[in-house]
Amino acid sequence: MVSINNEALSDKVLAGERITPDDALLLYEWPLEELGALADQRRRQAKRSSYNGSGNEIVTYIVDRNINYTNVCNVYCKFCAFYRTEKEDDHYVISFEQLDQKLDELCAVGGVQILMQGGHHPKLGFEWYIDLLHHIREKYPQINIHGFSPPEFQHFAEVFGMPLREVIAKFKEAGLGSIPGGGGEILVDRVRQRISPLKIKSDEWLEVMQVAHELGLKSSATMMFGHVETIAERVEHLQRIREQQDRSGGFTAFICWTFQPENTVLKVKHKTSVAEYLRTQALARIFLDNIENIQSSWVTQGPGIGQVALKFGANDFGSVMMEENVVSSAGTTFRLDAQQIERLIREAGYEPRRRNNWYELLA
């Protein structure tokens, strides 16, 4: 039986009203099925235009490729199994020849974007990055460069000895098209100090997004959860994202995924359950009333749960992701091509449509 308080909260959500952090903590305790149904209704409210001519709802995806330009990193995050030091034999910096091969393969399957991120390399200079961006933009003008997370930009500003705004503006001028939300983890400094003490703090992550949005670059927002944070801290993270979106309006989508503990220094007693993933995603859909798109994380949860997540507030199936190195380094490897993604979307009762980074539908 639904309590009066729960009924009032449900009415508040269904009316499209903004919920408070206290509301979110109450919702988190709801039965999973009820929370999912509420998130699904919020998705429908947010995506009223996402219907085709026959009335079927559209679920989008993008054909892109992850390219990690270096695995050298000097922040040593405890949750990361990908980084290397320059002393290790398998450290690398990508060559333009290797990059071109990856991009040629992407173009051959109709790809439209690369997600380009790397470690915090202490020695790569400003001109290296500008040359890299110029090279991609001139040779592959049809490919959007979705690159360099907020921690990387703060690292660049320090290494280059340049103001953050100037770095981002120069990168945009050289060909950068948008910014991924990597490095967000949990935007609570107590948590960040535990899992990545050498990485930027919450305010610095948000500063990059503010500046990028002011300069006309859109970005995604993310959350990596299921390690040392509390539920209240997950909600605090969502609140900071929502407040930032109120200020700058540049987030195109939100993606949350669970910490993958294999091969990492950071250990947890229990790996985050599927139910907790779905519960957290559903809560994010309800709380983030100013972000239209929520992406399912089949990369960490697997294709089947990726489908189920479409009933828990997600309207996007993410990317084909021809290449993925960071999550797979931590022991989780799922691969899907465009045909498989479209089949999964159809089986869940939706119409699959390709999109670009700005959630514009492609022919």
LINRAVEN-V694873 format. One record per pair of residues at least 6 apart in sequence whose ideal C-beta (glycine too) atoms are under 8 Angstrom apart, sorted by the first residue. I is the first residue (numbers start at 0). J is the second residue. If there is no record, write none. Layout:
# LINRAVEN-V694873
I/J  I/J
This chain:
# LINRAVEN-V694873
1/9  4/25  5/25  5/29  8/18  8/22  8/25  8/26  9/37  11/18  11/22  12/18  12/26  12/37  12/40  12/41  12/285  13/37  13/40  15/44  15/288  17/288  18/26  18/285  18/286  18/288  20/231  20/234  20/235  20/238  23/234  23/237  23/282  23/285  23/286  24/230  24/231  24/234  26/34  26/37  26/282  26/285  27/34  27/230  27/234  27/278  27/282  29/37  31/274  31/277  31/278  31/281  34/278  34/281  34/282  34/311  35/277  35/281  35/310  35/311  35/312  37/281  37/285  38/280  38/281  38/282  38/284  38/285  38/311  38/312  39/310  39/311  39/312  41/284  41/285  41/288  41/312  42/284  42/293  42/312  42/313  42/314  43/56  45/284  45/288  45/291  45/314  46/56  46/57  46/291  46/314  49/56  49/57  49/314  50/56  50/57  51/57  51/350  55/348  55/349  55/350  56/314  56/348  56/349  56/350  57/314  57/349  57/350  57/351  57/352  57/360  58/309  58/313  58/314  58/315  58/316  58/344  58/347  58/349  58/350  58/351  58/352  59/292  59/314  59/315  59/316  59/351  59/352  59/353  59/354  59/358  59/360  60/315  60/316  60/317  60/318  60/319  60/337  60/340  60/341  60/344  60/351  60/352  60/353  60/354  61/111  61/112  61/317  61/318  61/319  61/353  61/354  61/355  61/356  62/105  62/108  62/109  62/110  62/111  62/112  62/318  62/319  62/337  62/353  63/105  63/110  63/111  63/112  63/113  63/114  63/145  63/318  63/319  63/320  63/321  64/101  64/102  64/104  64/105  64/110  64/112  64/113  64/114  64/319  64/320  64/321  64/322  65/113  65/114  65/115  65/116  65/320  65/321  65/322  65/323  65/324  65/325  66/93  66/98  66/101  66/113  66/114  66/115  66/322  67/81  67/93  67/115  67/116  67/117  67/118  67/324  67/325  68/92  68/93  68/98  68/115  68/116  68/117  68/131  69/90  69/91  69/92  69/93  69/117  69/118  69/120  69/123  70/81  70/82  70/83  70/89  70/90  70/91  70/117  70/118  70/324  71/82  71/83  71/84  71/85  71/90  71/91  71/92  71/117  71/118  71/120  71/121  72/79  72/82  72/83  72/84  72/117  72/118  72/119  72/120  73/84  73/118  73/119  73/120  73/121  73/197  74/82  74/118  74/119  74/150  74/195  74/197  74/198  75/82  75/197  76/82  76/194  76/195  76/197  76/198  77/193  77/194  77/195  77/263  77/264  77/265  78/184  78/194  78/195  78/223  78/226  78/258  78/260  78/263  78/264  78/265  78/329  79/263  79/325  79/328  79/329  80/261  80/262  80/263  80/328  80/329  80/330  81/118  81/324  81/325  81/328  81/329  82/118  83/89  83/90  83/91  83/118  84/90  85/122  92/120  92/123  95/131  95/134  98/131  98/134  98/135  99/138  101/113  101/322  102/113  102/135  102/138  102/139  102/142  104/321  105/113  105/142  105/321  106/139  106/141  106/142  108/319  108/321  108/336  108/337  109/337  109/353  110/142  110/319  110/321  111/141  111/142  111/143  111/353  111/355  111/356  111/361  112/142  112/143  112/144  112/145  112/176  112/318  112/355  112/356  113/135  113/142  113/143  113/144  113/145  113/146  114/145  114/146  114/179  114/318  114/320  115/144  115/145  115/146  115/147  116/146  116/147  116/148  116/151  116/179  116/181  117/151  119/150  119/151  119/154  121/158  123/158  124/158  124/159  125/155  125/159  125/161  125/166  125/169  128/155  128/170  128/173  129/169  129/170  129/173  132/144  132/170  132/173  132/174  132/175  133/173  133/174  135/142  135/144  135/174  136/144  136/173  136/174  143/176  143/177  143/355  143/356  144/174  144/175  144/176  144/177  145/176  145/177  145/178  145/179  145/356  146/175  146/177  146/178  146/179  147/155  147/170  147/175  147/178  147/179  148/178  148/179  148/180  148/181  148/182  149/178  149/180  149/181  149/182  149/183  149/199  149/203  149/204  149/205  149/206  149/207  149/208  150/181  150/182  150/198  150/199  150/204  151/182  152/163  152/166  152/167  152/178  152/207  152/211  153/163  153/199  153/203  153/206  153/207  155/161  155/166  156/162  156/163  156/166  159/166  161/169  163/206  163/207  163/210  164/210  164/214  167/175  167/207  167/210  167/211  167/214  167/216  168/214  171/214  171/215  171/216  175/216  176/216  176/356  177/216  177/217  177/218  177/251  177/356  177/357  178/207  178/208  178/211  178/216  178/217  178/218  178/219  179/218  179/219  179/221  180/208  180/218  180/219  180/220  180/221  180/250  180/253  180/254  181/221  182/198  182/199  182/204  183/204  183/220  183/221  183/222  183/223  183/236  183/240  184/190  184/191  184/194  184/195  184/222  184/223  185/191  185/194  185/222  185/223  185/224  185/228  185/232  185/233  185/236  186/201  186/204  186/205  186/235  186/236  186/239  186/240  187/201  187/228  187/232  187/235  187/236  188/200  188/201  189/232  190/226  190/227  190/228  190/232  191/198  191/200  191/201  193/227  194/226  194/227  194/265  201/239  205/239  205/243  208/218  208/220  208/243  208/247  208/249  208/250  209/243  209/246  209/247  211/218  211/249  212/218  212/247  212/248  212/249  213/247  216/249  217/249  217/250  217/251  217/356  217/357  218/249  218/250  218/251  219/250  219/251  219/252  219/253  219/254  219/294  220/240  220/243  220/244  220/250  220/252  220/253  220/254  220/290  221/253  221/254  221/255  221/256  222/233  222/236  222/237  222/240  222/253  222/254  222/255  222/256  222/279  222/283  223/255  223/256  223/257  223/258  224/233  224/236  224/255  224/256  224/257  224/258  224/271  224/279  225/257  225/258  225/267  225/270  225/271  225/275  225/276  226/258  226/260  226/265  226/267  227/265  227/267  228/236  233/279  233/282  234/282  234/286  237/282  237/283  237/286  237/287  238/286  240/250  240/253  240/287  240/290  241/286  241/287  241/288  241/289  241/290  243/250  244/250  244/287  244/289  244/290  245/289  248/289  250/290  251/290  251/291  251/292  251/356  251/357  251/358  252/290  252/291  252/292  252/293  252/294  252/315  252/358  253/283  253/287  253/290  253/292  253/293  253/294  254/293  254/294  254/296  254/317  255/276  255/279  255/280  255/283  255/296  256/276  256/296  256/298  256/299  256/300  256/326  257/270  257/271  257/275  257/276  257/296  257/299  257/300  258/265  258/267  258/271  259/299  259/326  259/329  259/330  259/331  260/266  260/267  260/270  260/329  260/330  261/329  261/330  261/331  262/328  262/329  262/330  263/329  273/300  273/304  273/307  276/296  276/299  276/300  276/304  276/308  277/304  277/307  277/308  277/311  280/293  280/295  280/296  280/308  280/311  280/312  280/313  281/311  281/312  283/293  283/312  284/293  284/311  284/312  284/313  285/312  287/293  291/358  292/314  292/315  292/358  293/312  293/313  293/314  293/315  294/313  294/315  294/316  294/317  295/305  295/306  295/308  295/309  295/313  295/315  295/316  295/317  296/305  296/308  296/317  297/304  297/305  297/306  297/308  297/316  297/317  297/333  297/335  297/343  298/317  298/320  298/323  298/326  298/331  298/333  299/326  299/331  299/333  300/308  301/333  302/333  302/335  302/339  302/343  305/316  305/317  305/343  306/343  306/344  306/346  306/347  309/316  309/344  309/347  309/349  310/347  315/354  315/358  316/340  316/343  316/344  316/351  319/335  319/336  319/337  319/340  320/334  320/335  323/332  326/332  335/343  337/353  340/351  341/351  344/350  344/351  345/351  352/360  352/361  353/360  353/361  354/360  354/361  355/361
